[in-house]
Structure formats: C-alpha cells, structure tokens
Amino acid sequence: MTEALTKYISGHSDVLMGSITVASEQLFNALKATMGRAGIGVSPDDASLVLRGMETLGVRMKHAHDGATAMINWFRGHPAVERVLYPALPSSPGHEFWKRDFLGASGVFSVELVPEALPHVPEALNTLETFAIGASWGGTRSLVAPMPVKSNRSATTWSGQDLLLRFSVGLESHDDLMADLEKMLAQIQARIDDERFGKENIRQSML
C-alpha cells in the first residue's frame, strides 16, 4: 500500500514524502535495496515533520470532514449545482467501496455545476477571499481547483460536465468558508438569471 505522507499525514504543506507498506519481509528487503541503489532516502528533518503532523491528524481530519459535510449539504440544495461527488455520499460512484474499506471521509470533494454556470466560473473564483486556488489538499489552507475531467480522461469515459470544482477544506473557520462559497455561487446564479431573463425578453419581443 502506498500513502502520500505529503498530504494529510504531515498536514502543513511543508514536506514531500510518501510511504510504501508491504506484508512480506522479502519484498521489503527488495524495495529497500532498490531505493538504496537509486539514492532515495528521507532526511531526519522531513521525518520529524511527518511525526509532528501525525500528532494532530485526528483533530485536523475531523475539522475538515465536519466542514466538508456542511458545505456539501448546502451545495446539494443550490440550483446552480448539478451534483456533488464525495465517496461518503450514497449517490456518489464508488460509494460501496468507501463503505467497505473506510470508517470516515476527508475534506476533499468535487462539485459539478449546471451547464449554464460553467462560463461564469473563472470570474466567480475571483470573489473568493478565504479559499485559495490550488490543486493540492490535506494542508491547513482551504483550496479550490477547476479540474477539466473529460478532456484529460483516457482510461474510462466521463459522462458529466467537462469542468469540476474540486474543494479541499482546511483549518479555517467554517463560517468564513461558507461565506466565500455563498458569495461565489451568488454571482454565478445572478449571471445565469440575467442570461435567462435576457433570452426571455428576446423571445417575447419576437412574438
């Protein structure tokens, strides 16, 4: 099993490290020898940073999960949102594997917007003050990243919108994060409504 210790385990976006866990001592010895010949090692300072992060892992994960749950529930009721992808949701693909293998969930989830919202995403992202724009996760900062899925997927077929918004909830106040999201989607919804109103006016004028 491989684990990205860079993410939630270290938790502070200040170390680059991963781990490999195996059940066989023979395989462990082979991996250790290969890494040694390749010059792959871990510094004492990096190891200490990961050990530091492990001490607060449970507290950070709970805060991220609680925030993600509140935001997901809000997103699911918004008219500009098509669906939310989060393994802990029964409606999400792969939920049965999450239920089989995990006892909890993290603060990472993706939002698929309605087609009318997509042209307005870049400008709406500029309204964010607490969320930063970035593609990582597991650190102290909350992040959002526009992710083009359909155009980059090759192993399987993607049937949803090409653009998803991937969110990672950090350690900021949940109220501050919710205020950010409300402002962002309010701008998107206002632009959708303006476009619909304009089209309706054009249709009425042609009657």
C-alpha positions as CSV (number, residue, x, y, z in Angstrom):
1,M,0.0,0.0,0.0
2,T,1.3,3.5,-0.8
3,E,0.5,6.6,1.1
4,A,1.1,10.3,0.3
5,L,2.6,11.5,3.6
6,T,2.8,14.9,2.0
7,K,-0.9,15.4,2.3
8,Y,-3.0,14.8,5.4
9,I,-0.3,12.9,7.4
10,S,2.2,15.8,7.5
11,G,-0.7,18.2,7.2
12,H,1.2,21.5,6.8
13,S,2.3,21.6,3.1
14,D,6.0,21.7,4.1
15,V,7.3,18.3,3.3
16,L,7.4,16.0,0.3
17,M,7.3,12.3,1.3
18,G,5.5,9.0,0.7
19,S,5.4,5.6,2.2
20,I,5.1,2.0,1.0
21,T,3.7,-0.7,3.3
22,V,4.1,-4.3,2.4
23,A,3.2,-7.6,4.2
24,S,6.2,-9.6,3.0
25,E,9.7,-9.1,4.6
26,Q,11.2,-10.4,1.4
27,L,9.5,-7.7,-0.7
28,F,10.5,-5.1,1.9
29,N,14.2,-6.1,1.6
30,A,14.0,-5.9,-2.2
31,L,12.3,-2.5,-2.1
32,K,14.9,-1.2,0.5
33,A,17.8,-2.4,-1.7
34,T,16.3,-0.8,-4.8
35,M,15.7,2.5,-3.1
36,G,19.3,2.4,-1.7
37,R,20.8,1.9,-5.1
38,A,18.6,4.7,-6.5
39,G,19.7,7.1,-3.8
40,I,16.2,7.5,-2.4
41,G,16.3,8.5,1.3
42,V,14.5,10.5,3.9
43,S,16.1,13.3,5.9
44,P,15.7,13.4,9.7
45,D,14.1,16.9,9.4
46,D,11.4,15.6,7.0
47,A,10.7,12.6,9.2
48,S,10.3,14.8,12.2
49,L,7.8,17.0,10.3
50,V,5.7,13.9,9.4
51,L,5.8,12.7,13.0
52,R,4.7,16.2,14.1
53,G,1.7,16.1,11.7
54,M,0.6,12.6,12.9
55,E,0.0,14.0,16.4
56,T,-2.8,16.3,15.2
57,L,-4.1,14.2,12.3
58,G,-7.3,13.2,14.1
59,V,-8.2,16.7,15.1
60,R,-7.5,18.1,11.6
61,M,-9.4,15.3,9.8
62,K,-12.4,15.9,12.0
63,H,-12.4,19.6,11.3
64,A,-12.0,19.1,7.6
65,H,-14.7,16.4,7.5
66,D,-17.2,18.4,9.5
67,G,-16.7,21.5,7.3
68,A,-17.0,19.4,4.1
69,T,-20.2,17.8,5.3
70,A,-21.8,21.2,6.0
71,M,-20.7,22.6,2.6
72,I,-21.8,19.5,0.7
73,N,-25.3,19.7,2.2
74,W,-25.5,23.3,1.2
75,F,-24.2,22.7,-2.3
76,R,-26.7,19.9,-2.9
77,G,-29.6,22.3,-2.4
78,H,-28.3,25.0,-4.7
79,P,-29.9,25.5,-8.1
80,A,-26.5,26.1,-9.8
81,V,-25.2,22.7,-8.7
82,E,-25.8,19.5,-10.8
83,R,-24.3,17.1,-8.3
84,V,-21.6,16.7,-5.6
85,L,-19.0,13.9,-5.8
86,Y,-17.9,12.6,-2.3
87,P,-17.3,8.9,-1.6
88,A,-19.3,9.1,1.7
89,L,-22.5,10.1,-0.3
90,P,-24.6,7.1,-1.3
91,S,-25.2,8.8,-4.6
92,S,-21.5,9.0,-5.5
93,P,-19.8,6.5,-7.8
94,G,-17.7,4.1,-5.7
95,H,-19.7,4.6,-2.5
96,E,-19.8,0.8,-2.0
97,F,-16.0,0.6,-1.9
98,W,-15.8,3.5,0.5
99,K,-18.3,1.9,2.8
100,R,-16.4,-1.4,2.6
101,D,-12.9,0.0,3.2
102,F,-13.2,3.2,5.3
103,L,-14.5,4.4,8.6
104,G,-14.7,8.1,7.7
105,A,-14.1,10.6,5.0
106,S,-11.8,13.6,4.4
107,G,-12.4,17.2,3.5
108,V,-12.0,16.7,-0.3
109,F,-15.0,16.8,-2.6
110,S,-15.9,17.9,-6.1
111,V,-18.9,19.9,-7.4
112,E,-20.4,19.6,-10.8
113,L,-22.2,22.7,-11.8
114,V,-25.2,23.0,-14.3
115,P,-24.1,23.7,-17.9
116,E,-25.3,27.4,-17.7
117,A,-22.9,28.0,-14.8
118,L,-19.6,26.9,-16.5
119,P,-18.9,30.1,-18.5
120,H,-19.1,32.2,-15.2
121,V,-16.7,30.1,-13.1
122,P,-13.4,31.9,-13.8
123,E,-14.8,35.3,-12.8
124,A,-16.7,33.9,-9.8
125,L,-13.4,32.4,-8.5
126,N,-12.0,35.9,-8.2
127,T,-14.6,36.6,-5.4
128,L,-13.0,34.1,-3.1
129,E,-11.2,35.5,-0.1
130,T,-10.6,32.6,2.3
131,F,-10.3,29.8,-0.3
132,A,-7.1,29.8,-2.3
133,I,-6.9,28.4,-5.8
134,G,-4.7,25.4,-5.8
135,A,-4.7,21.7,-6.8
136,S,-3.2,20.1,-3.6
137,W,-5.1,19.1,-0.5
138,G,-4.5,18.0,3.1
139,G,-2.8,21.2,4.3
140,T,-4.0,23.9,6.6
141,R,-5.3,26.1,3.8
142,S,-8.7,25.5,2.1
143,L,-8.3,25.2,-1.7
144,V,-10.4,25.1,-4.8
145,A,-9.2,24.0,-8.2
146,P,-11.1,24.0,-11.5
147,M,-10.4,20.5,-12.9
148,P,-11.1,19.6,-16.6
149,V,-12.1,16.0,-16.4
150,K,-13.5,14.8,-19.8
151,S,-10.6,16.2,-21.8
152,N,-8.0,14.6,-19.6
153,R,-9.5,11.2,-19.0
154,S,-8.3,8.3,-21.1
155,A,-8.7,5.1,-19.1
156,T,-12.5,5.5,-18.6
157,T,-15.3,7.5,-20.1
158,W,-16.6,10.6,-18.2
159,S,-20.3,11.4,-18.8
160,G,-20.6,14.6,-16.7
161,Q,-19.6,18.2,-17.4
162,D,-16.1,18.7,-18.5
163,L,-15.2,21.1,-15.7
164,L,-15.5,20.2,-12.0
165,L,-14.6,22.3,-9.0
166,R,-12.5,20.3,-6.5
167,F,-12.6,21.6,-3.0
168,S,-10.3,20.8,-0.1
169,V,-11.4,22.0,3.4
170,G,-8.6,23.2,5.6
171,L,-8.4,24.6,9.1
172,E,-10.1,28.0,8.7
173,S,-13.4,28.9,10.3
174,H,-16.3,27.0,8.7
175,D,-18.4,30.2,8.7
176,D,-15.7,32.1,6.8
177,L,-15.5,29.3,4.2
178,M,-19.3,29.2,3.8
179,A,-19.4,33.0,3.3
180,D,-16.9,32.6,0.5
181,L,-18.9,29.8,-1.2
182,E,-22.2,31.7,-0.8
183,K,-20.7,34.8,-2.5
184,M,-19.2,32.8,-5.3
185,L,-22.3,30.9,-6.2
186,A,-24.5,34.0,-5.7
187,Q,-22.5,35.7,-8.5
188,I,-22.8,32.6,-10.7
189,Q,-26.6,32.3,-10.1
190,A,-27.1,36.0,-10.8
191,R,-25.4,35.7,-14.2
192,I,-27.4,32.7,-15.0
193,D,-30.6,34.5,-14.1
194,D,-29.6,37.6,-16.2
195,E,-28.9,35.4,-19.2
196,R,-32.3,33.6,-18.8
197,F,-34.1,36.9,-18.4
198,G,-32.4,38.3,-21.5
199,K,-33.3,35.3,-23.6
200,E,-36.9,35.5,-22.4
201,N,-37.1,39.2,-23.3
202,I,-35.8,38.4,-26.8
203,R,-38.3,35.6,-27.2
204,Q,-41.2,37.9,-26.0
205,S,-40.1,40.6,-28.5
206,M,-40.2,38.1,-31.3
207,L,-43.8,37.0,-30.6
